[in-house]
Amino acid sequence: MTVEFRPASSLSLGERAELFTAAYEGYLMPMHIDEAALGWMQEKFDFNLEASRIAYRNDEPIGLVNLGVRDADGWIGGVGVVGSARREGVGEALMRAAHDEARWRGIERVWLEVIVENTSALALYEKLGYTVVQDVEVWTLPGAQGDHGGREVPVPDAKAQLPEQHEPWQRADGTLAHYDDVRGLVTDSGATLFCVRSSVQLQQYSGDPEPLIRALRTFGDVYILNLPAEDPAAQVLRELGGAVAVRQHEMLLDLQD
C-alpha cells in the first residue's frame, strides 16, 4: 500500500495529540500527550507544522515526525508509527521526508535524542547519517533545606555570567526565550538559570555546580533534563543522592555533507 506524507497542519492539534500518543504506544518510554501538552511543546520547541510530516495510508494517519526549526538548526521532537504499521519502513520514510523539508528550508544541522536502550532507533539514525555528539542524562534530586550562599538576581545578570555554548534543544536559548518563568541565581562561584514548576528545573549554569545545586534544592525537588554525562554537575548530583531517570544519545546530522 502507498504511504503519503502531508504537513502536520493537515490534522488538528487534538488529532495530532492522539496520533502522537498512539505512535509511542508500546515503546520504551510511552508518551501520553494531550492537546494542551502538544500545544505547549509546539510553542516552546518551535515545531514547524508545515515542515513536520504526517504519514497517511488509505487516508488514515499512521505516523508523524515533528521538526523544530530555528535558523540553520532543526530538531526532531518526536517520530513514531502506530503499532499496526511498524516494521514497514514508515519511520525511516518519515525521517527522510523531514530531512528533505529541512534542506529545502536551508537548515544545515538536525539534532535529536534517542534513549540508549533503543538500539533499533539508534541503528536507523546511524543509517541516516547521524552521529553521536554526547551522552546526556535526565536527573532527579530530592529537595532539601540548608545554607547555600545563593541569591536570586535578574535573569540578564545571571545570563551574563554564562558562556556561549551548545545546550540540548530543550534548554537552549531559543527555548528559554519562550518561557516567562525563568529565574536567575548566583553564588560566589557560579550562576544558573532555572524555573520553578512542579519541580525545580535547572536550565543552564556555569561555575561550581555544588553550591548552585544546593541552592536550587531549597526550592523543591530538582529536575535536570539532558545533562551531559561528563558534566561536573553529574558527580555532585550523585553525591547528593540524585538518580538518573533516563540516559540518551544526543545525535547530529550535518545536512551540508
N, C-alpha and C positions, 0 to 999 in steps of 0.2 A: 504494500500500500504506500502511496505517496505521502510524504510529510511536507507540509507547507509552513513557512515561517512568516509571521506577521509582527509588526511592532507591538510592544506591551500595551500601548494605548488602545489596542483593539479589544481589550477587556476592561471592565470597570475595576475600581480599586477593590471592591469586595470580591469580585470574581478572581482577581489575581491573588488575593489573600487565600482564598480557598484552594487555588491551584498550587500555591507555594506550600501550603501545609500538606496537601496530597502528594506533592513531588518529593517531600522529605520523609514521608511515612516509611518506617522500617529502616531508616539509615542509622548510622552510629549515634548521631545526635538528632533525633526527630525535632522538627520545629513546628510549633503550633502558632501560626501567625494570623492574627485577626486584622480587621480593616484598619483599626487605629494604629496597630504596631507597624503595619506595612506603610501606612501614610507617614509615620514618623521616620522610618528608615529612608523612604524616598526623599524626604526633605533634607535630613541631616547628612545622608551619604551621597547626595546628588545623583540619584538614579535618573538616567535619561530615558524616558518612556519610548521615544522614537528610535533610540539605538538599542534598547533592550528587546529581547525577542521572545515570542510565544510560539511553540511548536503545535501545529494542528494536524490531526488525522481524521479524515471524514468530517471535517468542520468541527471536531471536538478538540479542545486544548489538552495536550498530553505532557507538556513540559515547558519550562521557562528558564531564561537566563537574564539576570539583572546586571546592567552595565552602568556603573557610576562614571561620570565624566568630569574632569577638572583640567582644563587647558590641555596639556600634552599627555596627561596621565589618565588612565582608566582603571577601574577596579571591578572585579566580578563579585557582586554582592549576593551570591546565591545562584546555583544552577541545579536543576533536578528534573526528574522524569517520573511520571506516575507509575505505579507498580506494574500495570498491565502492558506498559510499553518499554520496559527496561531491557537492557542487553540486546538492543537492536540498532545501536549506533546513534540514537537520538541525542544523547547527551553530547557526544562529540560533534554532531552536526550543529547543535545549538551553540557550542563554543566557537566553532568556525564561523558561524553567522555573526556572532558578536565581534569576532576579530575583523571580519570584513567591514562591519559598520564602524569599528574603531579606526581602521585605516582610512576609510572614506572621510572621516571627520578629522583627520590629521593627528590622531592620538599616536604617540610614539612608544608608550610603555603601558602594559596591562599587568596589574597586580592581583593576587588572590591569596587566600589562606586555605590550607587543607589539613584536616586532622591527621596526625601522624599515623594512626592505625588504619586510615582509609587508603590502603595500598593500591586498590584498583583505581581510585581517582588520581592518586599520585602518578601512577603509570600513564594514565590518559594525559595528564598535564605535561608530563615529560615528553610524551609522543608529540604533543602540540608545540613543543619548543620551550616550555617554561623551565627555569632553573631555580633551585632553592637559594634564596638570599640569606635567610637566617631562620633559626627555630625560635618560636615565640610561645609564651605560656600565659594561661589565664590563672591569676592568683586570687585567693581569698584569705583574709586575715581577720580574726575577731577583734572587735573594738576593745579599748581599754583606756582607763584614765591614767594620768601621770604627768609629771613635769617634763616639758619637751623644749621650751625655749622658742617655739614658733609663734609667729604673729601674722595675722591677715593683713594684706596690703592690696591696693588697687591692682586689677589684672595687668594693666600695662607695666606697672612697676615690677611685678614678678616675671612677666614675659621678657622684659629687657635683660633679665639675667639668664635666659635660656638660649643656648646656642642654636643656630640653624642646623638642623639635621633631619634625616629621614625618620618619620614616625609611621607606624601602621595606619592605614586609611582611617580607621575608627577614632584615632587620637591625633590625626594630622591637623594642621592649622585650618584647612578648608572645612573640616568637620566642626572644630571648636567655634568657627565663625558663625555657625548656625545655632549655637547654644546661647541662651540668655541667662544661664545659671552658673557660668564659670566663675570661680573664685581664685584669688591668689594668696599664697602663703610663703613666707620666707623664714629662714633660720640664719644663724651666723655663718653657716657653711653651705647654704643651698636655697633653692626656690622651686616652687611647684605650682601648677595649675590643676584645680580639682573641681569636682561637682559633688554636692550632697543630695542624693536621691534616696532610694530605698537602702542604698549603701553609699559609702564614700568612695568616689571613683577618681583615682589618680589618672590624670590625662597626660601631662608632660612634667618633667623635672630635670634639674641639673644640680651638681654638687654632691655632698654626702647624703646618701639616702636614709640613713638610720634616723637622725632627728626629724626628718620630714615625715617618714612613715609613722614614727611615734606620735607626731603632732596630728596627723590625719586620723589615726585610730581613736583619738579622743572625740571625734565627731560621730563615730559609729563603726560598724564593720567595714573593712576596706576591700575594694574590688579593683583589680588592675587587669585590663584587657590587653592581651598580646604584648606582654613584656618580653623583650629579647631574653633568651635563656641565659646568655652570658652577662646580662646586665648586673652590676653590683647590687642593685636592689633585690635581686632574687635571693642572694645569700642572706640579706637582712631579713627578708620575709620568712625564710626557712628558720632562722634562729629565733624569730619571734613567735613561731608556731603556725605560720601560714601554710596553706596547702595549694597544690596545683590541681585545678579542675580539668583543664584541657591543655594538651600540647599540640601545636600546629607547625607546619612548614609555611613560611611566607615565601611566595614564589613570584617570579617576574618573567614576563615575555617581552622581549625587545622587538617591536614591530619594524624597526629600521634595518634589522639584519636581513 
